[in-house]
Amino acid sequence: MKLKRFAVLGTVVALAGATLAPAASADEYHRPLADRLREAIVAQNFKDVIDLTPPELVARSAGKREKYDASPAELMNKAQARMAAAAGKPLHQTPNMDAAIIELDPFGRPKSVANVLLSPQYPNGVVVPVTHQGLSTDQVRYRWWDDTEWDVNGGKGTVDVLPGRENAAIDFSSPYPASVLKLMVGFGVLRLADQGKIDLDADYVYAPDPVRPACGGPSVKKIRQHFDEMITKSQNESTCSLIKLIHDHNAWDAVNQTFVDLGMPTLMVTGTLPGNGGRWIGSNMSGLDTAKLLLLVNGGAGVLWTTDKGKPVTRNELSYSSRKFFQETLAGQGHNEMLSTPNWCGRDYPTQGIPQQVPSRWIKPDGTVTVGDAVYDRDVRPCNDAAEVTFAHKTGWVDTTGSDAGIVKSLRGKDNRNYIVVVFCNLGTDYVDADRPADPPGVYPVLYTQKYAQLGKAIDTIMKNL
């Protein structure tokens, strides 16, 4: 059924069973999309996910601790150990999720927007009021993520991300973005390139001091290669190199200020180490601002949004060549395994998510996929033949994060879709489905609950029917 397009002004009318906040005075538009997104999230019933590290079994230390996406070898060892370990327990409360969609018109301009938050305080979801002009909200008091606070404080955070939000209608702890933070690193690198301060085709001599295990040792690579490895393979060593590169130019303060100036204040990379590019835990991203960053990268025509201070934001915040490179790198993603799952084509588990085409660069002659050291065991060619969209995206996974953010575009001859989708959630690799089968030995494991893929498919179906 097609959704009727109309704007809703003023106070939000509560949907039966939903927990909704009052709308901002600015206009909130295309409310049906937000309602459909909320319904799709709640329908996944995330509370029946199994927690392998419930709070009564694991004493977490309060405060921020290091989090890096594990290597393929680490993930395979961890997955095998989990299957042999005693079963965990059902999730003791609703997870925290921040999901955002921006529907695009044929010219890449925002057509409608939806942002929904889920948490123990909002177990039926809360629709975030979003202004039409700024694609923004002042109705959420974002809190820094803390594992212990989520476990034992009812999901409530205690440290504000942004000042001045004490009276906001919605109080929400933002899940740690994990490797989706690499989108912010990529933006910072390309801004330096556009300013003429670096050359993407120049060698970068990475000399970490001190050497940090997650970041690897010294290396010499083209900046362009570091960028590709950071996005398409989620390689931490290349990410640390590029974070250090930005430090070398004393540019992190400017990058974070640029996010604020462009109306994306929840995007920030703070506290990283200048000597090696490590310690990423001071990074924060909301779903809405991450979607806006991808909107800029996608490069639609004209003014994409106008900030609260009246600044019109256009695709020219990045040059054409930088946007093209960013788009192509995202489109070359090798880890298609959260909102989309074609790397496991044909398996009964996990279910199919967004019906995405796997980039050919990773497909071997027998149809299987290998991404760096990550080996998948399925012939993806049947799924590519049936694919309906491309998905230029970045995933992230740690023990308490599952994240995916990207741009969906329909393939020629398929039902039209053109949208941006972002999902951040604290259900990471420590959370599994009760009926999850064992991963074959030596094969890259299924990292998340398949409910993410079910949500991805539900979102794509919504967008197909708009």
CORCORQUI-V632634 format. One record per residue. RES is the residue in three letters. OMEGA is omega as a letter, one per 20 degrees, with the letter a starting at -180 (999 if undefined). Layout:
{{RES & OMEGA} {RES & OMEGA}}
This chain:
{{MET & r} {LYS & r} {LEU & r} {LYS & a} {ARG & r} {PHE & a} {ALA & r} {VAL & a} {LEU & r} {GLY & a} {THR & r} {VAL & r} {VAL & a} {ALA & r} {LEU & a} {ALA & r} {GLY & a} {ALA & r} {THR & a} {LEU & r} {ALA & r} {PRO & a} {ALA & r} {ALA & a} {SER & r} {ALA & a} {ASP & r} {GLU & a} {TYR & a} {HIS & a} {ARG & r} {PRO & r} {LEU & r} {ALA & r} {ASP & r} {ARG & r} {LEU & r} {ARG & r} {GLU & a} {ALA & r} {ILE & a} {VAL & a} {ALA & a} {GLN & r} {ASN & a} {PHE & a} {LYS & r} {ASP & r} {VAL & a} {ILE & r} {ASP & a} {LEU & r} {THR & a} {PRO & a} {PRO & a} {GLU & r} {LEU & a} {VAL & r} {ALA & r} {ARG & r} {SER & a} {ALA & r} {GLY & a} {LYS & r} {ARG & a} {GLU & r} {LYS & r} {TYR & r} {ASP & a} {ALA & r} {SER & r} {PRO & a} {ALA & r} {GLU & a} {LEU & r} {MET & r} {ASN & a} {LYS & a} {ALA & a} {GLN & r} {ALA & a} {ARG & a} {MET & a} {ALA & a} {ALA & r} {ALA & a} {ALA & r} {GLY & a} {LYS & r} {PRO & a} {LEU & a} {HIS & r} {GLN & r} {THR & r} {PRO & r} {ASN & r} {MET & r} {ASP & a} {ALA & a} {ALA & r} {ILE & r} {ILE & r} {GLU & a} {LEU & r} {ASP & a} {PRO & r} {PHE & r} {GLY & r} {ARG & a} {PRO & a} {LYS & r} {SER & a} {VAL & r} {ALA & r} {ASN & a} {VAL & r} {LEU & r} {LEU & r} {SER & r} {PRO & r} {GLN & a} {TYR & a} {PRO & r} {ASN & r} {GLY & r} {VAL & r} {VAL & a} {VAL & r} {PRO & a} {VAL & r} {THR & a} {HIS & a} {GLN & a} {GLY & a} {LEU & a} {SER & r} {THR & r} {ASP & a} {GLN & a} {VAL & r} {ARG & a} {TYR & r} {ARG & r} {TRP & r} {TRP & r} {ASP & a} {ASP & a} {THR & r} {GLU & r} {TRP & a} {ASP & a} {VAL & a} {ASN & r} {GLY & r} {GLY & a} {LYS & r} {GLY & a} {THR & a} {VAL & a} {ASP & r} {VAL & a} {LEU & r} {PRO & r} {GLY & a} {ARG & a} {GLU & a} {ASN & r} {ALA & a} {ALA & a} {ILE & r} {ASP & a} {PHE & r} {SER & a} {SER & r} {PRO & r} {TYR & a} {PRO & a} {ALA & a} {SER & r} {VAL & r} {LEU & a} {LYS & r} {LEU & r} {MET & r} {VAL & r} {GLY & r} {PHE & r} {GLY & r} {VAL & a} {LEU & r} {ARG & r} {LEU & r} {ALA & r} {ASP & r} {GLN & r} {GLY & a} {LYS & r} {ILE & r} {ASP & a} {LEU & a} {ASP & r} {ALA & r} {ASP & r} {TYR & r} {VAL & r} {TYR & a} {ALA & a} {PRO & r} {ASP & j} {PRO & r} {VAL & a} {ARG & a} {PRO & a} {ALA & a} {CYS & r} {GLY & a} {GLY & a} {PRO & r} {SER & r} {VAL & a} {LYS & r} {LYS & r} {ILE & r} {ARG & r} {GLN & r} {HIS & a} {PHE & a} {ASP & a} {GLU & r} {MET & a} {ILE & a} {THR & r} {LYS & a} {SER & a} {GLN & a} {ASN & a} {GLU & r} {SER & r} {THR & r} {CYS & r} {SER & a} {LEU & r} {ILE & r} {LYS & r} {LEU & r} {ILE & r} {HIS & a} {ASP & r} {HIS & r} {ASN & a} {ALA & a} {TRP & r} {ASP & r} {ALA & r} {VAL & a} {ASN & r} {GLN & r} {THR & r} {PHE & r} {VAL & a} {ASP & a} {LEU & r} {GLY & r} {MET & a} {PRO & a} {THR & r} {LEU & r} {MET & r} {VAL & a} {THR & r} {GLY & r} {THR & a} {LEU & a} {PRO & a} {GLY & a} {ASN & r} {GLY & r} {GLY & a} {ARG & a} {TRP & a} {ILE & r} {GLY & r} {SER & r} {ASN & r} {MET & r} {SER & r} {GLY & a} {LEU & a} {ASP & r} {THR & r} {ALA & r} {LYS & r} {LEU & r} {LEU & r} {LEU & r} {LEU & r} {VAL & r} {ASN & r} {GLY & r} {GLY & a} {ALA & r} {GLY & a} {VAL & a} {LEU & r} {TRP & r} {THR & a} {THR & r} {ASP & r} {LYS & r} {GLY & r} {LYS & r} {PRO & a} {VAL & r} {THR & r} {ARG & a} {ASN & r} {GLU & r} {LEU & r} {SER & r} {TYR & a} {SER & r} {SER & r} {ARG & a} {LYS & r} {PHE & r} {PHE & r} {GLN & a} {GLU & r} {THR & r} {LEU & r} {ALA & r} {GLY & a} {GLN & r} {GLY & a} {HIS & a} {ASN & a} {GLU & r} {MET & r} {LEU & r} {SER & a} {THR & a} {PRO & r} {ASN & r} {TRP & a} {CYS & r} {GLY & r} {ARG & r} {ASP & r} {TYR & j} {PRO & r} {THR & r} {GLN & r} {GLY & r} {ILE & a} {PRO & a} {GLN & r} {GLN & r} {VAL & r} {PRO & a} {SER & a} {ARG & a} {TRP & a} {ILE & r} {LYS & a} {PRO & r} {ASP & r} {GLY & r} {THR & a} {VAL & r} {THR & a} {VAL & a} {GLY & r} {ASP & a} {ALA & a} {VAL & r} {TYR & a} {ASP & a} {ARG & r} {ASP & a} {VAL & a} {ARG & r} {PRO & r} {CYS & r} {ASN & r} {ASP & a} {ALA & a} {ALA & a} {GLU & a} {VAL & r} {THR & a} {PHE & r} {ALA & a} {HIS & r} {LYS & r} {THR & r} {GLY & a} {TRP & r} {VAL & a} {ASP & a} {THR & r} {THR & r} {GLY & a} {SER & r} {ASP & a} {ALA & a} {GLY & a} {ILE & a} {VAL & r} {LYS & a} {SER & r} {LEU & a} {ARG & r} {GLY & r} {LYS & r} {ASP & a} {ASN & r} {ARG & r} {ASN & a} {TYR & r} {ILE & r} {VAL & r} {VAL & r} {VAL & r} {PHE & r} {CYS & r} {ASN & r} {LEU & r} {GLY & a} {THR & r} {ASP & a} {TYR & a} {VAL & r} {ASP & a} {ALA & a} {ASP & a} {ARG & r} {PRO & r} {ALA & r} {ASP & r} {PRO & r} {PRO & r} {GLY & a} {VAL & a} {TYR & a} {PRO & r} {VAL & a} {LEU & a} {TYR & r} {THR & r} {GLN & r} {LYS & r} {TYR & r} {ALA & r} {GLN & r} {LEU & r} {GLY & r} {LYS & r} {ALA & r} {ILE & a} {ASP & r} {THR & r} {ILE & a} {MET & r} {LYS & a} {ASN & r} {LEU & 999}}
